[in-house]
Amino acid sequence: MVDVDLARFFDRVNHDILMARVARKVKDKHVLKLVRAYLESGVMVDGVHVRTEEGTPQGGPLSPLLANILLDDLDKELEGRGHTFCRYADDCNIYVRSRRAGERVMESVKRFLQERLRLVVNEEKSAVDRPWKRKFLGFSFTHGKDTTRIRIATPSLARAKTRIRQLTWRWKGQSMDRTMTDLNAYLRGWGNYFALTQAPRPLSDLDEWVRRRLRAIVWHQWKKPKARARNMIRLGIPANKAWEWAYSGKKAWRISGSAPLHRALGNAYWRAQGLVSLKELQRARYS
């Protein structure tokens, strides 16, 4: 696989080349004038307006569309060569049969981008490698004996866990309702995006980990042993076990993984509370 990443793409787009590509399809001069004004609107640097001679505004709603218009030439070139590829904005993966073919394609794509579009490939982030060793838009692949499946890339899972830790930090001092609202909003968006995965085990693992973090929050909010024991008894834990764990000296995270608390605040409890399940989102997407 040839993994192509363009160096500072949104900073280096040539305005004249881009406008020529836009003008191929857009004939209304007023629209073209607006696009040119958008490109040349400039940026604020230390409170001073600086005019932009090249590039598109990063984060601007029009920038990804303009990137796709400009790189349509690359798509047509790859199609003409008969390559299998996938591209979104400035990220592109080209699938070839061997490393030697990949290295040859990489060099020819570099020349095409430099000569035709005046764009430079980021040497550090681009590579010729096995597909399951690279990532694209947050996804990667698993390599089996008879099949290759789409999976969630490891860095994507790591970033998700970092964000979930922030949302479920038990020292935030906010209500469980607010925590659940914020957490569900994130899980729903993340889960719907990554529902494409064909290796769903990490979704189940994340669901389990999220529930454990929420159990730790609940244990922390119950605070005193008497409140902890009463709540566990109310949730169906035998009184002797409830009092035993309520007076345990173990920390909240350790308790959150215990059998009694897992039983009291199990899957059914969190489903009743409306907690979003990543695994169920994925099932619903493809049921």
ZIKAQUI-V120005 format. One record per residue. RES is the residue in three letters. SS is DSSP state (helix for helix, strand for strand, loop for the rest). BURIAL is # if it has 9 or more other ideal C-beta (glycine too) atoms within 8 Angstrom, else .. Layout:
RES:SS:BURIAL ; RES:SS:BURIAL
This chain:
MET:loop:# ; VAL:strand:# ; ASP:strand:# ; VAL:strand:# ; ASP:strand:# ; LEU:strand:# ; ALA:loop:# ; ARG:loop:. ; PHE:helix:# ; PHE:helix:# ; ASP:helix:. ; ARG:helix:# ; VAL:loop:# ; ASN:strand:# ; HIS:helix:# ; ASP:helix:. ; ILE:helix:# ; LEU:helix:# ; MET:helix:# ; ALA:helix:. ; ARG:helix:# ; VAL:helix:# ; ALA:helix:# ; ARG:helix:. ; LYS:helix:. ; VAL:loop:# ; LYS:loop:. ; ASP:loop:. ; LYS:helix:. ; HIS:helix:. ; VAL:helix:. ; LEU:helix:# ; LYS:helix:. ; LEU:helix:. ; VAL:helix:# ; ARG:helix:# ; ALA:helix:. ; TYR:helix:# ; LEU:helix:# ; GLU:loop:# ; SER:loop:. ; GLY:loop:. ; VAL:strand:. ; MET:strand:. ; VAL:strand:. ; ASP:loop:. ; GLY:loop:. ; VAL:strand:. ; HIS:strand:. ; VAL:strand:. ; ARG:loop:. ; THR:loop:# ; GLU:loop:. ; GLU:strand:. ; GLY:loop:# ; THR:loop:# ; PRO:loop:# ; GLN:loop:. ; GLY:loop:. ; GLY:loop:. ; PRO:loop:. ; LEU:loop:# ; SER:helix:# ; PRO:helix:. ; LEU:helix:. ; LEU:helix:# ; ALA:helix:# ; ASN:helix:# ; ILE:helix:# ; LEU:helix:# ; LEU:loop:# ; ASP:helix:# ; ASP:helix:# ; LEU:helix:# ; ASP:helix:# ; LYS:helix:. ; GLU:helix:# ; LEU:helix:# ; GLU:helix:. ; GLY:helix:. ; ARG:helix:. ; GLY:loop:. ; HIS:loop:# ; THR:strand:. ; PHE:strand:# ; CYS:strand:. ; ARG:strand:# ; TYR:strand:. ; ALA:loop:# ; ASP:loop:# ; ASP:strand:# ; CYS:strand:# ; ASN:strand:# ; ILE:strand:# ; TYR:strand:# ; VAL:loop:# ; ARG:loop:. ; SER:loop:. ; ARG:helix:. ; ARG:helix:. ; ALA:helix:# ; GLY:helix:# ; GLU:helix:# ; ARG:helix:. ; VAL:helix:# ; MET:helix:# ; GLU:helix:. ; SER:helix:. ; VAL:helix:# ; LYS:helix:# ; ARG:helix:. ; PHE:helix:# ; LEU:helix:# ; GLN:helix:# ; GLU:helix:. ; ARG:helix:. ; LEU:helix:# ; ARG:loop:. ; LEU:loop:# ; VAL:loop:# ; VAL:strand:# ; ASN:loop:# ; GLU:loop:. ; GLU:loop:. ; LYS:loop:. ; SER:loop:# ; ALA:strand:. ; VAL:strand:# ; ASP:loop:. ; ARG:loop:. ; PRO:helix:# ; TRP:helix:# ; LYS:helix:. ; ARG:loop:# ; LYS:loop:# ; PHE:strand:# ; LEU:loop:. ; GLY:loop:# ; PHE:strand:# ; SER:strand:# ; PHE:strand:# ; THR:strand:# ; HIS:strand:. ; GLY:loop:. ; LYS:loop:. ; ASP:loop:. ; THR:loop:. ; THR:strand:. ; ARG:strand:# ; ILE:strand:# ; ARG:strand:# ; ILE:strand:# ; ALA:loop:# ; THR:helix:. ; PRO:helix:. ; SER:helix:# ; LEU:helix:# ; ALA:helix:. ; ARG:helix:. ; ALA:helix:# ; LYS:helix:# ; THR:helix:. ; ARG:helix:# ; ILE:helix:# ; ARG:helix:# ; GLN:helix:. ; LEU:helix:# ; THR:loop:# ; TRP:loop:. ; ARG:loop:# ; TRP:loop:. ; LYS:loop:. ; GLY:loop:. ; GLN:loop:. ; SER:loop:. ; MET:helix:# ; ASP:helix:. ; ARG:helix:. ; THR:helix:# ; MET:helix:# ; THR:helix:. ; ASP:helix:# ; LEU:helix:# ; ASN:helix:# ; ALA:helix:. ; TYR:helix:# ; LEU:helix:# ; ARG:helix:# ; GLY:helix:. ; TRP:helix:# ; GLY:helix:# ; ASN:helix:# ; TYR:helix:. ; PHE:helix:# ; ALA:helix:# ; LEU:helix:. ; THR:loop:# ; GLN:loop:. ; ALA:loop:# ; PRO:loop:# ; ARG:helix:. ; PRO:helix:# ; LEU:helix:# ; SER:helix:# ; ASP:helix:. ; LEU:helix:# ; ASP:helix:# ; GLU:helix:. ; TRP:helix:# ; VAL:helix:# ; ARG:helix:# ; ARG:helix:# ; ARG:helix:# ; LEU:helix:# ; ARG:helix:# ; ALA:helix:# ; ILE:helix:# ; VAL:helix:# ; TRP:helix:# ; HIS:helix:# ; GLN:helix:. ; TRP:helix:# ; LYS:loop:. ; LYS:loop:. ; PRO:helix:. ; LYS:helix:. ; ALA:helix:# ; ARG:helix:# ; ALA:helix:# ; ARG:helix:# ; ASN:helix:# ; MET:helix:# ; ILE:helix:# ; ARG:helix:. ; LEU:loop:# ; GLY:loop:. ; ILE:loop:# ; PRO:loop:. ; ALA:helix:. ; ASN:helix:. ; LYS:helix:# ; ALA:helix:# ; TRP:helix:# ; GLU:helix:. ; TRP:helix:# ; ALA:helix:# ; TYR:loop:. ; SER:loop:. ; GLY:loop:. ; LYS:loop:. ; LYS:loop:. ; ALA:helix:# ; TRP:helix:. ; ARG:helix:. ; ILE:helix:# ; SER:helix:# ; GLY:loop:. ; SER:loop:# ; ALA:helix:. ; PRO:helix:# ; LEU:helix:# ; HIS:helix:# ; ARG:helix:# ; ALA:helix:# ; LEU:loop:# ; GLY:loop:# ; ASN:helix:. ; ALA:helix:. ; TYR:helix:# ; TRP:helix:# ; ARG:helix:# ; ALA:helix:. ; GLN:loop:. ; GLY:loop:. ; LEU:loop:# ; VAL:loop:# ; SER:loop:. ; LEU:helix:# ; LYS:helix:# ; GLU:helix:. ; LEU:helix:# ; GLN:helix:# ; ARG:helix:. ; ALA:helix:. ; ARG:helix:# ; TYR:helix:. ; SER:loop:.
